[in-house]
Structures are given as C-alpha cells and as structure tokens.
Amino acid sequence: MERTMWNPAMEAISPSDQKKLEQKKLMDQIQYVFANNTMYQEKYRQAGMAAKDITCVQDLAKLPFTTKTELRESQVRTPPYGDFLTAASDLVNRVHRTSGATGQFIYTALTHNDLEMTNDCGARAFWAAGLRPHHRVVHCLNYCLWMGGYTDHSNLELTGATVFPFGVGNSRQLVRVIRDAGISVISSTPSYPAYLEDIVRDELGIEPKELGLRLGLFGGESGLENPSYRKRIADTWGMQPQNANYGVSDVLCNFASVCSENYQLHFLAQGALLAQLIDPATGEDLPIQDGVKGELVLTHLEKEAQPLVRYRTSDILEILGTGPCRCGRTGFRFRVVGRSDDMLNVKGVNVFPNGISQVLEDMVPDLNGEFQIVLDHPSPYTGLKITVEYGAGIDTDQKGAIARKLEGKIKAVLNFTAKVKLVAPQSIQRTEMGKAVRVLRRY
C-alpha cells in the first residue's frame, strides 16, 4: 500500500489532539523564551508581562507582536544572530539568510533539532505534492545562504528522492543535465520554466514537453493559484505544476503544499508552528474559519535557536477549508491573497500584486506575466504605474495596442486605473535569489 503522508501522526491529527499538543508545546516554549531570550525578556518587561501570565493558547493575545524590523534591529545590536538567539551559539549547526526581498536580510540560525523539525515539515509538503523515492529531482534555487537552496535540498532528500543540486545559472547546461540524467522533477520558482522554454528549443532542438519533466515543485512566487497559469506550464512542459513550497524563511522553510485531491495549500506544520490570523489594520485576532481573510501570525512550538512568538508574516491569507481534506490531512487550507506591505489603496480599492498577476496571465503570450508596480510618491494613489514585460516575438508596433488592452482589463477586473509601460523580457528587476520585485518604491 502506498504511503500517502510523510508524517500521518501530525498531518492527520484530530482537532482535539492538535489543541492538546499545541497547549503543551506552547507552554514549554514560552517558559524557554522568557528564561533565555534577551530580546523578548526586555520586550515583555516593557509590556508588563511575565511567563506566569501565559497559561493557555488564548493568552498569546496578551503578548505584543514580533516584526521583521525588530529582528533586523536585534542583529544590528548583537551580530550576527541577534539578541533573540536563545540557545548557546555553539549549538548552532547551520546559518542561512533571508532573501532580502523586502529590506536588509536576516541571519537565520538553526540547531540540530531545529533542522530535524524543518526537514520533517518540508518533507511533508513535498510528499503531499507527489514527490516519491523513485523520482530524480533537480533543485534550481539559490544555494548562496538562502534557506530555499540548501535546506530545501535537504527537505527533498529526506523523502528518499535522488536530488541533483544544480542551483541557479548556466541554464543551457541545466537542460542537458535534465535530459542526460533522466530527471523527471524540477524544483524551482514557477517563472523559471518559462525562461527555459527557448533554451530547450535552441540547445536541444526539441519542445519542452519532450525533455521528460513530469512534476514541478514550485514556490517563492505567486501565480500558481491561477488555473490558466498552471495550464500553460502543463501544456508546454507535459508536467504537473504543484504549488509545493510555501514557507516564511524567518520562521520555517516550507510548511504548506497542495495535495493530489485539490489545488489548495494545506497547512502542514502541526507540532512545529502555531498559526493565527489577525486583522492587519487593527491587530485583532480572527478565527481560522472558512472564508476569513487575515494576516498570518506564527509562533514556534519547539524552536531552539531563534524562537519567534506572535511573528507577523505580512502574508494575507484566505481560509478555504478547515475540515479534513479528501487526502486525509486535517490542516486548514488556504490561499495567499497578497502581502500587507504590498497592499495599495487606489481611490478606495485595495490592490494586491497577485490580482494584477492573474489579469496578466490571461494575456499570455502577448505578455510573459512579469510586472512591477512603480511608485514615485507615497499614498494616496489615484492610479498606478505598472511596468510589464511583453512576450517573445512581439513587434514594436504591437506594443501600444497591447498596453491599452491591458489597461482596459485592469480597469474592468480590478476597478482601478493603470498606466502601463511595456518593456522587453528579462528587463524587470529580480533579487539575487531570483524573486521578482513586484513593488518598486522610488521615493
């Protein structure tokens, strides 16, 4: 009988057992933080809070939030790990850094036990997405300190799959390795296959679907929630594109994935993270119930090196389901609406880059899906300037009509006015980790 879950004891845990587990683990984690974490000791002293004030999960609402800015400031005060390092420094086994997509990067330290927890949650996600020991998977994310590189690699390895650590760059060599080694799975950002299409044709003289890839394990960018985006990948490559790698690198590398039964992200970090939702404007706690939208707040349940309590992720989620999935997993299911720090209000309309992405996807191949919102002044906004990459093969005399068509679709679908500037493919800024920078602030 096929193993359907990596860790069924956690992935299929009952709601009552999960509450008991979270209660016990949280109390242990809170005692550990209050006793050993300099940053939180001072933070909670100023808030007038003591460990005895936290006796249950509901009491977490009494504690102030933790923000990325605080972590940056902590590491400036006490380099390199910050004064929120809670374990002895000689217990740190590995150090990563965040992508820096929204500002100065943060060093993330992990002990041996932290790594075991991280790998287990990552294996849960990749297994849910369909990765199995018989697969050969090429991993194409940046290995240069980024969590998505080496730690995702070790998550992939734990499933038993054969992993080819290719990293980024030298794409012509990559397509030859995929063909020559009989690789059937690729792990990358979802935009990377579009970049590889012409390289496969030029380098190997074949169509992408002839290369042999059958499964795509994607993460790090939006777009996969759009069925037409997934269909384009599937039609071009002959592979199943899976949203398999959702995580928050400051907190846990990968803890959500779709399954074979539906295309909704499953929360898979039971026993490792306590998830909460808040109203991003007021900070008020919201229930994790069907249809609720709110900012994801995470608390570690058994982290040793750098435990975080009530950490604001800035990710806005919509809860899609809370009952057991047909696959048997019991974690809540969700989609990422956008980031609170990327949300823009345009004449009373809340605009997220994810919404723009879905509109662009309907205009492929005239466009390739890449774009950037350019802000040259603070809010309020009466409209937005958007730089958009046109598709391969578009003539100069077509650009005006395509831009006007896109402006009309944005107005009709998203109800705000956009001024579109079309630019050549690969013109828009990416971070050194390969992520697209969706909002560029020039003021």
C-alpha positions in Angstrom: 0.0 0.0 0.0 1.4 3.4 -1.0 2.5 5.7 1.8 0.2 8.7 1.3 1.6 11.0 4.0 5.1 11.6 5.2 4.1 12.1 8.9 0.5 11.0 9.3 0.6 11.4 13.1 0.9 15.2 12.5 -0.7 15.7 9.1 -3.9 13.8 10.0 -4.0 14.8 13.7 -7.5 15.4 15.1 -8.5 18.9 16.1 -8.8 18.0 19.7 -5.4 16.3 19.8 -3.9 19.2 18.0 -5.2 21.6 20.6 -3.8 19.5 23.4 -0.4 19.2 21.6 -0.2 23.0 21.0 -1.1 23.8 24.6 1.6 21.6 26.0 4.3 22.6 23.5 3.4 26.3 23.7 3.8 26.4 27.5 7.2 24.8 27.3 8.3 27.2 24.5 7.0 30.3 26.4 9.0 29.2 29.5 12.1 28.7 27.4 11.8 32.1 25.8 11.1 34.0 29.0 14.1 32.3 30.7 16.7 32.6 27.9 15.8 35.2 25.2 17.3 38.6 25.9 15.2 40.4 23.2 11.9 39.0 24.5 12.8 39.5 28.1 13.2 43.2 27.6 10.2 43.4 25.2 7.9 41.7 27.7 9.3 43.6 30.7 8.3 46.8 28.9 4.9 45.4 28.2 4.5 44.3 31.9 4.2 40.6 31.0 5.6 37.6 32.9 5.7 34.0 32.0 3.0 33.2 34.6 0.6 35.5 32.6 0.6 33.0 29.7 -1.3 29.8 30.8 -3.1 28.8 27.5 -3.1 29.5 23.8 -5.7 32.2 24.1 -3.3 34.2 26.4 -1.0 34.7 23.4 -3.2 37.7 22.5 -1.8 39.4 25.6 1.7 39.5 24.1 2.9 42.1 21.6 3.6 41.1 18.1 7.1 40.4 16.8 8.1 42.1 13.5 10.8 41.7 10.9 12.1 45.2 11.8 12.7 44.1 15.3 14.8 41.1 14.1 16.9 43.3 11.9 17.5 45.8 14.8 18.3 42.8 17.1 21.0 41.6 14.7 22.5 45.2 14.5 22.7 45.3 18.3 24.2 41.8 18.6 25.7 40.5 15.4 25.4 38.1 13.7 22.4 36.2 15.2 20.8 38.9 17.3 19.9 39.0 20.9 16.9 36.8 20.1 19.3 33.8 19.9 18.0 31.7 22.7 20.3 28.6 22.5 24.1 28.7 23.1 25.9 29.8 20.0 27.9 26.6 19.9 24.7 24.6 19.4 24.1 26.4 16.1 24.6 23.9 13.3 23.6 25.9 10.2 23.1 29.5 9.3 21.0 30.9 6.4 19.9 34.4 5.4 16.6 35.6 4.2 16.2 36.7 0.6 16.2 40.4 1.5 13.2 40.9 -0.9 11.7 43.5 1.5 14.8 45.0 3.0 18.0 44.1 4.8 18.4 40.3 5.1 18.3 38.4 8.4 20.6 35.6 9.5 18.6 32.5 10.5 20.3 30.1 12.9 19.3 26.5 13.4 20.4 23.8 15.8 20.4 20.1 15.0 16.9 19.7 16.5 15.7 22.8 14.5 17.0 21.2 11.3 15.2 17.9 12.0 11.9 19.8 12.6 12.5 21.9 9.4 13.3 18.9 7.3 10.3 16.9 8.5 7.9 19.7 7.7 9.5 20.2 4.3 9.2 16.5 3.5 5.5 16.6 4.5 5.0 19.3 1.9 7.0 17.7 -1.0 5.4 14.3 -0.3 1.9 15.8 -0.4 2.8 17.4 -3.7 3.7 14.0 -5.2 7.4 13.6 -4.7 8.5 9.9 -4.1 11.7 8.0 -3.6 11.8 6.8 -7.3 12.0 10.4 -8.6 15.1 12.2 -9.7 14.7 15.9 -8.9 16.8 18.8 -10.0 16.8 21.6 -7.5 17.2 25.1 -9.1 17.1 27.6 -6.3 20.0 29.7 -5.0 22.3 27.8 -2.7 24.1 31.0 -1.6 23.0 31.1 2.1 19.3 31.3 1.1 17.0 28.9 3.0 15.4 27.8 -0.2 18.7 26.5 -1.5 20.4 24.0 0.8 17.6 23.5 3.3 15.0 22.8 0.6 17.6 20.4 -0.9 17.7 18.5 2.4 13.9 18.5 2.6 13.8 17.0 -0.8 16.5 14.4 0.1 14.6 13.3 3.2 11.7 12.0 1.1 14.2 9.5 -0.5 14.2 11.2 -3.9 17.5 11.5 -5.8 18.4 15.2 -5.7 20.6 17.0 -8.3 21.8 20.2 -6.6 22.0 22.5 -9.7 21.3 25.9 -8.2 20.9 28.9 -10.5 22.7 30.0 -13.6 24.1 28.1 -16.6 20.6 27.1 -17.9 22.0 25.6 -21.1 23.9 23.1 -19.1 20.8 22.5 -16.9 18.6 21.3 -19.8 21.3 18.9 -20.9 21.6 17.5 -17.4 17.9 17.0 -17.2 17.9 15.1 -20.5 21.1 13.1 -19.9 20.3 12.1 -16.3 16.7 11.2 -17.0 15.4 13.8 -14.4 11.6 13.9 -14.1 11.1 16.5 -11.4 12.2 20.2 -11.2 12.2 22.3 -8.0 12.3 26.0 -8.8 10.3 29.2 -8.9 7.2 28.9 -11.1 8.5 31.5 -13.5 11.7 29.6 -14.3 10.3 27.1 -16.8 9.1 30.0 -19.0 12.7 31.2 -19.1 13.9 27.7 -20.0 11.5 27.1 -22.9 13.5 28.8 -25.6 16.8 27.4 -24.2 15.4 23.8 -24.6 14.4 24.5 -28.2 17.7 26.2 -29.0 20.1 23.9 -27.1 18.4 20.6 -27.7 16.2 21.2 -30.7 13.2 19.7 -29.0 10.0 21.0 -27.5 9.9 21.4 -23.7 7.4 18.6 -23.2 9.9 16.2 -24.9 12.5 16.8 -22.2 11.0 14.4 -19.8 9.9 16.5 -16.8 6.7 15.2 -15.3 6.4 17.1 -12.0 7.2 20.7 -11.0 7.6 21.5 -7.3 7.3 25.3 -7.3 7.3 28.1 -4.7 8.7 31.5 -3.9 6.4 33.4 -6.3 2.7 33.9 -6.9 0.7 32.8 -9.9 0.1 29.1 -9.4 -3.3 29.8 -7.9 -4.4 30.8 -11.4 -5.6 27.7 -13.4 -4.6 29.3 -16.7 -1.1 29.8 -15.4 -0.9 26.1 -14.4 -2.4 25.0 -17.7 0.2 26.9 -19.7 3.0 25.2 -17.7 1.3 21.8 -18.1 0.7 22.2 -21.9 4.2 23.4 -22.6 6.1 21.0 -20.5 3.9 18.0 -20.1 4.4 18.1 -16.3 2.1 18.7 -13.3 2.8 22.1 -11.8 2.4 21.8 -8.0 2.4 24.7 -5.5 4.6 22.7 -3.2 6.8 25.1 -1.3 5.1 27.8 0.8 7.1 29.0 3.8 8.3 32.0 5.7 12.1 31.8 5.7 12.4 33.8 9.0 10.2 31.1 10.6 10.2 27.8 8.8 11.4 27.0 5.3 8.5 25.1 3.9 5.3 24.1 5.7 2.5 24.2 3.1 1.7 22.5 -0.2 -1.2 21.4 -2.3 -2.2 17.7 -2.4 -3.4 15.4 -5.2 -7.0 15.9 -4.3 -7.4 19.7 -4.7 -5.3 22.7 -5.5 -5.4 24.4 -2.1 -2.4 24.9 0.1 -2.5 22.7 3.2 -1.0 23.9 6.5 1.4 21.1 7.3 3.4 22.4 10.3 1.3 20.8 13.1 3.5 20.4 16.2 6.1 22.9 14.9 4.1 26.1 14.5 1.0 27.7 16.0 -0.8 29.6 13.3 -3.1 32.6 14.0 -4.9 35.2 11.9 -5.2 38.9 12.7 -6.8 41.9 11.1 -3.7 43.6 9.6 -5.0 47.0 10.3 -6.2 46.6 14.0 -4.1 43.6 15.1 -7.3 41.9 16.4 -7.3 38.1 16.4 -9.5 36.5 13.8 -10.8 32.9 13.8 -9.4 30.4 11.4 -12.7 29.7 9.7 -13.9 29.2 6.1 -13.9 32.5 4.2 -11.9 34.5 6.8 -9.1 36.7 5.4 -6.3 38.0 7.6 -2.6 38.3 8.2 -0.8 35.1 9.2 0.9 35.2 12.6 3.2 32.4 13.6 4.6 31.2 16.9 7.2 28.4 17.2 6.3 25.5 19.3 9.7 23.8 19.7 12.4 26.0 18.2 15.7 26.2 20.0 18.0 28.7 18.2 15.7 31.7 17.4 12.2 31.0 18.6 9.6 33.6 17.5 6.4 34.5 19.3 3.5 36.2 17.6 5.5 36.9 14.5 3.7 39.0 11.8 4.5 37.4 8.5 2.7 40.2 6.4 1.1 37.4 4.3 -2.6 37.9 3.9 -4.4 34.5 3.7 -7.9 33.5 2.8 -9.1 30.3 4.6 -10.6 27.9 2.1 -11.3 25.0 4.3 -10.9 23.7 7.9 -12.4 20.2 7.8 -10.4 17.1 6.7 -9.4 17.1 3.1 -10.2 14.1 0.9 -6.5 13.3 1.1 -6.9 12.7 4.9 -4.9 15.7 6.0 -6.5 17.9 8.7 -4.6 21.1 8.5 -6.5 24.2 7.4 -6.4 25.0 3.7 -5.7 28.5 2.3 -4.6 30.7 -0.5 -2.2 33.7 -0.3 -4.1 36.9 -1.2 -1.0 39.0 -1.1 1.3 40.8 1.4 0.1 43.5 3.7 3.2 45.5 3.0 2.5 45.3 -0.8 -1.2 46.2 -0.5 -2.0 49.5 -2.1 -5.2 51.6 -1.7 -6.2 53.2 -5.0 -9.2 55.5 -4.6 -10.7 53.2 -2.0 -9.8 49.9 -3.8 -7.4 47.5 -2.1 -4.9 46.3 -4.8 -2.6 43.3 -4.4 0.1 42.4 -6.9 -1.4 38.9 -7.0 -4.6 40.3 -8.6 -2.6 42.1 -11.3 -0.7 38.9 -11.9 -3.9 37.0 -12.7 -5.0 39.7 -15.1 -1.7 39.5 -17.0 -1.9 35.7 -17.2 -5.0 36.0 -19.4 -2.9 37.9 -21.9 -0.1 35.4 -22.4 1.7 35.1 -24.9 1.3 38.8 -25.7 2.8 39.2 -22.2 5.1 36.9 -20.3 3.5 37.5 -16.9 6.3 39.6 -15.3 5.5 43.1 -14.0 6.4 45.7 -11.4 4.3 48.4 -9.8 6.4 51.6 -9.8 5.6 54.1 -7.0 7.2 57.6 -7.2 5.3 59.1 -4.3 3.6 58.0 -1.1 -0.1 57.3 -0.9 -2.8 58.4 -1.6 -2.9 56.9 -5.1 -5.4 57.8 -7.9 -3.8 55.3 -10.3 -0.8 53.1 -10.6 2.2 53.0 -13.0 2.9 49.4 -14.0 5.9 48.2 -15.9 5.1 44.9 -17.8 7.3 42.6 -19.8 5.9 41.8 -23.3 6.1 38.3 -24.7 8.7 36.9 -27.0 8.1 37.7 -30.7 6.0 40.9 -30.1 6.8 43.6 -32.7 7.3 47.2 -31.6 4.2 48.3 -33.5 2.0 45.9 -31.4 3.1 47.3 -28.0 0.7 50.3 -27.9 -2.4 48.1 -28.6 -1.3 45.5 -26.0 -0.7 48.2 -23.4 -4.1 49.7 -24.0 -5.8 46.3 -23.8 -4.2 45.6 -20.5 -5.2 48.9 -19.1 -8.8 48.2 -20.0 -8.7 44.7 -18.5 -7.2 46.0 -15.2 -10.0 48.7 -15.0 -12.7 46.1 -15.8 -11.5 43.4 -13.4 -9.7 45.2 -10.6 -11.5 48.5 -10.8 -8.6 50.9 -10.7 -6.7 53.0 -13.4 -3.3 51.8 -14.5 -0.7 53.4 -16.8 1.1 50.5 -18.4 4.7 50.7 -19.8 5.8 47.6 -21.8 9.4 46.6 -21.7 11.5 43.7 -23.1 11.5 40.3 -21.5 14.0 40.0 -18.5 14.1 43.8 -18.1 12.4 43.9 -14.7 14.5 43.7 -11.5 14.8 40.4 -9.7 16.5 39.9 -6.4 19.8 37.9 -6.2 17.6 35.0 -5.1 15.7 35.1 -8.3 12.4 36.5 -6.9 10.6 39.2 -8.8 10.3 42.6 -7.1 6.7 43.4 -7.5 6.6 46.9 -5.9 9.3 49.4 -6.5 9.3 52.5 -4.3 11.3 55.4 -5.7 10.5 58.0 -3.1 
